[in-house]
Amino acid sequence: MSSERLTAADRSAFFAALRRFAPLTDGDLAPIDAEARIRCLAAHTPFLECGALAVDTGNVVSGLVREYFPLEDGREVTRGFAGPGEFVGSLSDLIAGEAALSSAVAEIDSRLVVVPWRLVKQLVAQRPNWAAFMSRVTERLYLAKATREYELLALDAEARYQRFRARYAPLEPAIPLRHVASYVGITPEHLSRLRRRLEVRIQRRDAREPSGRRRSLRV
């Protein structure tokens, strides 16, 4: 794991990601610019480990990070994935200021912009735009949590997998089957059968469609 200063391109992309939530000015962002660093994580290197104190929040520049709950029997329950442009770091663990309940690990070689949580807390307390930022982030996380609960409690495995594919399609090729299965809430064997069934369904649908129609759909 290594740490380095942000490049101009890193800074521009990161600030754009922050400004999606609130109209942060250059003055609002100056303290972040002074302390933000690029952290390079080799594949399978943790960003946060269960039991450790959560002290940083990050934004993925490149790569893929998985967040999960490790269980006592050795299994892992996947919470979600973060790809380029997305934030990583358990807000509940950061706010609690206690031993983290979750873990986050780079699934492949990854680069993240990392900011100390203590700095974010200071800015939220001192600057209205940062308070608005945190309000929007919290709102978004609440809605995501509600959506996830609905998927797990009200949808069947196929519908949950279809939603996973809609949400994480660009990342799926880099995610091992067992982690996709954990996120969907089924066994890897069940997921393999489900994938095969969906592939057969797609092949049959394509076979029924005129060749010209299939080509036009795929252009």
C-alpha contacts under 8 A as a table, 3 or more apart, distances in Angstrom:
res1	aa1	res2	aa2	distance
1	M	39	R	6.85
1	M	40	C	5.48
1	M	41	L	5.09
1	M	42	A	6.71
1	M	45	T	7.75
2	S	39	R	5.62
2	S	40	C	5.21
2	S	41	L	7.19
3	S	37	R	6.23
3	S	38	I	5.38
3	S	39	R	4.51
3	S	40	C	6.39
4	E	37	R	5.50
4	E	38	I	5.01
4	E	39	R	6.64
5	R	36	A	7.23
5	R	37	R	4.96
5	R	38	I	5.86
6	L	9	A	7.88
6	L	10	D	5.57
6	L	11	R	5.92
6	L	36	A	7.17
6	L	37	R	5.83
6	L	38	I	5.82
6	L	113	V	7.58
7	T	10	D	5.05
7	T	11	R	6.14
8	A	11	R	5.13
8	A	12	S	6.15
9	A	12	S	5.17
9	A	13	A	6.22
10	D	13	A	5.36
10	D	14	F	6.03
10	D	61	V	7.26
10	D	113	V	7.78
11	R	14	F	5.15
11	R	15	F	6.00
11	R	33	D	7.67
12	S	15	F	5.36
12	S	16	A	6.17
13	A	16	A	5.13
13	A	17	A	6.29
13	A	85	G	7.62
14	F	17	A	5.07
14	F	18	L	6.38
14	F	59	N	7.22
14	F	85	G	7.44
14	F	113	V	7.40
15	F	18	L	5.03
15	F	19	R	6.11
15	F	29	L	7.67
16	A	19	R	5.08
16	A	20	R	6.44
17	A	20	R	5.44
17	A	21	F	7.73
17	A	85	G	6.54
17	A	86	E	7.88
18	L	21	F	5.94
18	L	22	A	7.10
18	L	24	L	7.60
18	L	133	F	7.93
19	R	22	A	5.07
19	R	23	P	5.55
19	R	24	L	5.82
20	R	23	P	7.72
21	F	132	A	7.90
21	F	133	F	5.41
21	F	136	R	5.98
21	F	137	V	6.94
22	A	129	N	6.38
22	A	130	W	7.42
22	A	132	A	6.19
22	A	133	F	4.94
22	A	136	R	7.63
23	P	129	N	6.55
24	L	27	G	7.91
24	L	28	D	5.60
24	L	29	L	6.66
24	L	129	N	5.82
24	L	130	W	7.11
25	T	28	D	4.98
25	T	29	L	6.32
26	D	29	L	5.08
26	D	30	A	6.01
27	G	30	A	5.23
27	G	31	P	7.82
28	D	31	P	7.02
28	D	32	I	7.96
28	D	123	L	7.91
28	D	127	R	7.32
28	D	129	N	7.43
28	D	130	W	7.40
29	L	32	I	5.23
29	L	33	D	6.16
30	A	33	D	5.03
30	A	34	A	6.33
31	P	34	A	5.16
31	P	35	E	6.65
31	P	119	L	7.98
32	I	35	E	5.41
32	I	36	A	5.65
32	I	115	V	7.05
32	I	119	L	7.63
33	D	36	A	5.51
35	E	115	V	6.59
35	E	116	P	7.65
36	A	113	V	6.46
36	A	114	V	5.59
36	A	115	V	4.86
36	A	116	P	7.68
37	R	113	V	5.60
37	R	114	V	5.34
37	R	115	V	6.82
38	I	111	R	6.55
38	I	112	L	5.49
38	I	113	V	4.60
38	I	114	V	6.06
39	R	111	R	5.72
39	R	112	L	5.22
39	R	113	V	6.31
39	R	114	V	6.48
40	C	109	D	7.56
40	C	110	S	5.89
40	C	111	R	4.57
40	C	112	L	6.53
41	L	44	H	7.99
41	L	45	T	5.77
41	L	46	P	7.68
41	L	47	F	7.71
41	L	106	A	6.44
41	L	109	D	5.78
41	L	110	S	5.19
41	L	111	R	6.25
42	A	45	T	5.57
42	A	106	A	6.95
42	A	108	I	6.67
42	A	109	D	4.41
42	A	110	S	6.42
43	A	106	A	5.35
43	A	107	E	5.23
43	A	108	I	4.05
43	A	109	D	4.46
43	A	110	S	7.14
44	H	105	V	5.88
44	H	106	A	5.17
44	H	107	E	5.30
44	H	108	I	6.67
44	H	109	D	7.98
45	T	105	V	5.62
45	T	106	A	5.55
45	T	107	E	7.82
46	P	49	E	6.22
46	P	103	S	7.38
46	P	104	A	5.75
46	P	105	V	4.01
46	P	106	A	6.17
47	F	103	S	7.60
47	F	104	A	5.33
47	F	105	V	5.36
47	F	106	A	7.02
48	L	52	A	7.21
48	L	54	A	6.72
48	L	89	G	7.44
48	L	102	S	7.70
48	L	103	S	5.12
48	L	104	A	4.93
48	L	105	V	6.86
49	E	52	A	5.59
49	E	100	A	7.10
49	E	102	S	6.86
49	E	103	S	4.51
49	E	104	A	6.51
50	C	69	F	7.71
50	C	70	P	7.34
50	C	99	A	7.06
50	C	100	A	4.95
50	C	101	L	5.21
50	C	102	S	4.93
50	C	103	S	4.86
51	G	99	A	4.59
51	G	100	A	4.93
51	G	101	L	6.38
51	G	102	S	7.95
52	A	99	A	5.08
52	A	100	A	5.54
53	L	93	D	7.88
53	L	94	L	7.97
53	L	97	G	6.72
53	L	98	E	5.92
53	L	99	A	4.92
53	L	100	A	5.76
54	A	89	G	7.86
54	A	90	S	7.73
54	A	93	D	6.04
54	A	94	L	5.26
54	A	97	G	6.87
54	A	98	E	7.57
54	A	99	A	7.26
54	A	100	A	6.08
55	V	94	L	6.46
55	V	116	P	6.09
55	V	117	W	5.50
55	V	118	R	7.36
56	D	89	G	7.13
56	D	94	L	7.82
56	D	114	V	6.40
56	D	115	V	5.66
56	D	116	P	4.53
56	D	117	W	5.01
57	T	87	F	7.53
57	T	88	V	6.32
57	T	89	G	5.10
57	T	90	S	7.97
57	T	114	V	5.77
57	T	115	V	5.51
57	T	116	P	6.39
57	T	117	W	6.04
58	G	87	F	5.65
58	G	88	V	5.16
58	G	89	G	6.31
58	G	112	L	5.95
58	G	113	V	5.37
58	G	114	V	4.36
58	G	115	V	6.24
59	N	84	P	7.64
59	N	85	G	6.22
59	N	86	E	5.53
59	N	87	F	4.29
59	N	88	V	5.92
59	N	112	L	5.35
59	N	113	V	5.10
59	N	114	V	6.63
60	V	63	G	6.99
60	V	64	L	7.44
60	V	65	V	7.81
60	V	82	A	6.99
60	V	83	G	5.98
60	V	84	P	4.78
60	V	85	G	5.43
60	V	86	E	5.60
60	V	87	F	6.29
60	V	88	V	7.20
60	V	110	S	7.44
60	V	111	R	6.19
60	V	112	L	4.41
60	V	113	V	6.43
61	V	83	G	7.83
61	V	84	P	4.96
61	V	85	G	6.02
61	V	110	S	7.44
61	V	111	R	5.30
61	V	112	L	5.16
61	V	113	V	6.73
62	S	83	G	6.91
62	S	84	P	5.02
62	S	110	S	5.35
62	S	111	R	5.22
62	S	112	L	7.06
63	G	83	G	6.18
63	G	84	P	6.55
63	G	106	A	7.43
63	G	107	E	7.70
63	G	108	I	5.90
63	G	109	D	5.81
63	G	110	S	4.07
63	G	111	R	6.46
64	L	81	F	7.02
64	L	82	A	5.82
64	L	83	G	4.84
64	L	84	P	7.30
64	L	106	A	5.79
64	L	107	E	5.62
64	L	108	I	5.94
64	L	109	D	7.61
64	L	110	S	6.22
64	L	171	L	7.45
64	L	174	A	7.83
65	V	81	F	5.70
65	V	82	A	5.16
65	V	83	G	6.62
65	V	88	V	7.46
65	V	104	A	6.52
65	V	105	V	5.45
65	V	106	A	4.34
65	V	107	E	5.63
65	V	108	I	7.68
65	V	110	S	7.62
66	R	78	T	7.26
66	R	79	R	7.66
66	R	80	G	6.01
66	R	81	F	4.50
66	R	82	A	6.42
66	R	104	A	5.47
66	R	105	V	5.45
66	R	106	A	6.39
66	R	107	E	6.51
67	E	78	T	6.05
67	E	79	R	5.39
67	E	80	G	5.45
67	E	81	F	6.13
67	E	88	V	7.94
67	E	102	S	7.00
67	E	103	S	5.68
67	E	104	A	4.26
67	E	105	V	6.64
68	Y	76	E	6.27
68	Y	77	V	5.36
68	Y	78	T	4.10
68	Y	79	R	4.88
68	Y	80	G	7.04
68	Y	102	S	5.69
68	Y	103	S	5.41
68	Y	104	A	6.36
69	F	76	E	5.63
69	F	77	V	5.08
69	F	78	T	6.37
69	F	79	R	7.12
69	F	101	L	6.75
69	F	102	S	4.70
69	F	103	S	6.17
70	P	74	G	6.70
70	P	75	R	6.13
70	P	76	E	4.50
70	P	77	V	6.44
70	P	102	S	6.92
70	P	103	S	7.24
71	L	74	G	5.48
71	L	75	R	5.30
71	L	76	E	5.83
71	L	77	V	7.47
72	E	75	R	7.29
76	E	182	S	7.38
77	V	182	S	5.63
77	V	183	Y	6.81
78	T	179	H	6.50
78	T	182	S	5.56
78	T	183	Y	4.91
79	R	183	Y	6.38
80	G	183	Y	6.83
81	F	168	Y	7.85
82	A	86	E	5.48
82	A	87	F	6.59
82	A	88	V	6.35
83	G	86	E	5.66
83	G	171	L	6.91
88	V	104	A	7.84
89	G	94	L	7.76
89	G	104	A	7.21
90	S	93	D	5.29
90	S	94	L	6.22
90	S	102	S	7.20
91	L	94	L	4.97
91	L	95	I	6.02
92	S	95	I	5.21
92	S	96	A	6.02
93	D	96	A	5.12
93	D	97	G	6.24
93	D	98	E	6.71
93	D	99	A	7.36
93	D	100	A	5.19
93	D	101	L	6.84
93	D	102	S	7.70
94	L	97	G	5.46
94	L	98	E	7.83
94	L	100	A	7.96
94	L	117	W	7.13
100	A	103	S	7.41
106	A	109	D	6.55
106	A	110	S	6.20
107	E	110	S	7.97
107	E	174	A	7.74
107	E	175	I	7.34
108	I	174	A	7.58
115	V	119	L	7.47
115	V	120	V	7.72
116	P	119	L	5.55
116	P	120	V	6.87
117	W	120	V	5.07
117	W	121	K	6.27
118	R	121	K	5.14
118	R	122	Q	6.30
119	L	122	Q	5.08
119	L	123	L	6.25
120	V	123	L	5.17
120	V	124	V	6.14
121	K	124	V	5.15
121	K	125	A	6.30
122	Q	125	A	5.23
122	Q	126	Q	6.21
123	L	126	Q	5.05
123	L	127	R	5.58
123	L	130	W	6.01
123	L	131	A	7.73
124	V	127	R	5.72
124	V	128	P	7.05
124	V	129	N	7.79
124	V	130	W	4.69
124	V	131	A	4.55
124	V	134	M	7.03
125	A	128	P	7.87
125	A	130	W	7.90
125	A	131	A	6.85
126	Q	130	W	7.95
127	R	130	W	5.41
127	R	131	A	6.42
128	P	131	A	4.92
128	P	132	A	6.21
129	N	132	A	5.04
129	N	133	F	6.15
130	W	133	F	4.75
130	W	134	M	6.23
131	A	134	M	5.23
131	A	135	S	6.24
132	A	135	S	5.04
132	A	136	R	6.27
133	F	136	R	5.28
133	F	137	V	6.24
134	M	137	V	5.01
134	M	138	T	6.01
135	S	138	T	5.21
135	S	139	E	6.11
136	R	139	E	5.01
136	R	140	R	6.11
137	V	140	R	5.12
137	V	141	L	6.20
138	T	141	L	5.13
138	T	142	Y	6.14
139	E	142	Y	5.14
139	E	143	L	6.31
140	R	143	L	5.21
140	R	144	A	6.17
141	L	144	A	5.00
141	L	145	K	6.07
142	Y	145	K	5.07
142	Y	146	A	6.22
143	L	146	A	5.06
143	L	147	T	6.14
144	A	147	T	5.07
144	A	148	R	6.12
145	K	148	R	5.05
145	K	149	E	6.20
146	A	149	E	5.15
146	A	150	Y	6.26
147	T	150	Y	5.09
147	T	151	E	6.28
148	R	151	E	5.10
148	R	152	L	6.28
149	E	152	L	5.24
149	E	153	L	5.99
150	Y	153	L	5.26
150	Y	154	A	5.41
150	Y	155	L	7.19
151	E	154	A	5.59
151	E	155	L	5.13
151	E	156	D	7.99
151	E	160	R	6.01
152	L	155	L	6.22
152	L	156	D	7.94
152	L	160	R	7.38
152	L	184	V	7.91
152	L	185	G	7.50
155	L	159	A	5.88
155	L	160	R	6.19
156	D	159	A	5.45
156	D	160	R	6.24
157	A	160	R	5.06
157	A	161	Y	6.12
157	A	184	V	6.78
157	A	185	G	7.43
157	A	186	I	7.16
158	E	161	Y	5.11
158	E	162	Q	6.14
158	E	194	L	6.95
159	A	162	Q	5.03
159	A	163	R	6.25
160	R	163	R	5.14
160	R	164	F	6.21
160	R	184	V	5.86
161	Y	164	F	4.88
161	Y	165	R	6.23
161	Y	184	V	5.86
162	Q	165	R	5.12
162	Q	166	A	6.24
163	R	166	A	5.00
163	R	167	R	6.09
164	F	167	R	5.13
164	F	168	Y	5.83
164	F	169	A	7.55
164	F	184	V	7.27
165	R	168	Y	5.25
165	R	169	A	4.79
165	R	172	E	7.30
166	A	169	A	5.74
168	Y	171	L	5.33
168	Y	172	E	5.99
169	A	172	E	5.29
169	A	173	P	8.00
170	P	173	P	7.30
171	L	174	A	5.74
171	L	175	I	6.73
172	E	175	I	5.17
173	P	176	P	7.88
175	I	179	H	6.62
175	I	180	V	6.70
176	P	179	H	5.55
176	P	180	V	6.62
177	L	180	V	5.18
177	L	181	A	6.15
177	L	188	P	6.31
177	L	191	L	7.87
178	R	181	A	5.03
178	R	182	S	6.11
178	R	187	T	7.48
178	R	188	P	5.30
179	H	182	S	4.94
179	H	183	Y	6.20
180	V	183	Y	5.17
180	V	184	V	6.19
181	A	184	V	5.07
181	A	185	G	5.91
181	A	186	I	5.23
181	A	187	T	5.65
181	A	188	P	5.27
181	A	191	L	5.98
182	S	185	G	4.99
182	S	186	I	6.16
182	S	187	T	7.03
182	S	188	P	7.87
183	Y	186	I	7.95
186	I	190	H	6.26
186	I	191	L	6.67
187	T	190	H	5.18
187	T	191	L	6.31
188	P	191	L	4.99
188	P	192	S	6.15
189	E	192	S	5.11
189	E	193	R	6.42
190	H	193	R	5.23
190	H	194	L	6.13
191	L	194	L	4.89
191	L	195	R	6.06
192	S	195	R	5.16
192	S	196	R	6.28
193	R	196	R	5.15
193	R	197	R	6.16
194	L	197	R	5.11
194	L	198	L	6.25
195	R	198	L	5.15
195	R	199	E	6.15
196	R	199	E	5.05
196	R	200	V	6.21
197	R	200	V	5.22
197	R	201	R	6.25
198	L	201	R	5.01
198	L	202	I	6.22
199	E	202	I	5.12
199	E	203	Q	6.17
200	V	203	Q	5.06
200	V	204	R	6.16
201	R	204	R	5.21
201	R	205	R	6.17
202	I	205	R	5.04
202	I	206	D	6.12
203	Q	206	D	5.11
203	Q	207	A	6.11
204	R	207	A	5.02
204	R	208	R	6.39
205	R	208	R	5.31
205	R	209	E	6.58
206	D	209	E	5.24
206	D	214	R	6.69
207	A	210	P	7.74
209	E	213	R	6.44
209	E	214	R	6.43
210	P	213	R	5.22
210	P	214	R	6.41
211	S	214	R	5.08
211	S	215	R	6.26
212	G	215	R	5.16
212	G	216	S	6.23
213	R	216	S	5.15
213	R	217	L	6.30
214	R	217	L	5.20
214	R	218	R	6.44
215	R	218	R	5.25
215	R	219	V	6.32
216	S	219	V	5.48
